[in-house]
Amino acid sequence: MSTKGQNESSPKRSLSYPAPVERLLTELTRLPGIGRRSAERLAFHVLRGDKQAAEKLAHAITDVKSAIGHCSICSNLTEHDPCPICESEKRDRSKILVVEQPRDLIAIEQTAMYQGLYHVLLGRISPLDGIGPEHITARDLLQRIDNPKRNAGGVPIQEVILGMNPTVEGDGTALYLTSQLESRNVRITRLARGLPSGWSMELASKAILADAIEGRQQVRE
Ligand SMILES: [Zn+2]
């Protein structure tokens, strides 16, 4: 009886893909936003393409892990440590614009309106997702303020501009940082908010971002 049962289920198993394809599908579905269907589409695209294209993709993935790291000063993604922004002597090293992700930094850099340095949090506080201050680079930021040697060129930080996205989590992160910065001798400002809640810095136009930087408001002297 039990043998019959096994025989019935085995044709089902033979319908699965060959092991290497299944391995690729398993890895692809680990990526954010990729379900089984999308993974199959990507895998079949790779299978249809030539070997060279597949190798290029594989190399791009391994290279990004071996060649790219985080700046030891600002945590931005970089090929060289410190990153070119921290390294530049033309930037105002006494100002730090705090952003959530490297993509926010890129959006602001594209406006060419900001000449200070950055601090990339690599996330935001989100208690519902179990993400606390210890999971972002908040402590590095505070140490950078407390110990100028940890800032680019050893320059003491005078102004911290909070540039989190105006979402519930972004606001919560700004609130936390403000509470931590209050006892420190720095000017705290926030990017101006002429925009509805929930907009992302990544999608804002250059003009809007430039206005937000220019019109930044003081949180505390
Ligand atoms: Zn840097």
Residues whose N, C-alpha, C, O or C-beta is under 5 A from the ligand:
A	BS01	ZN	C71 I73 C74 S75 N76 P82 C83 C86
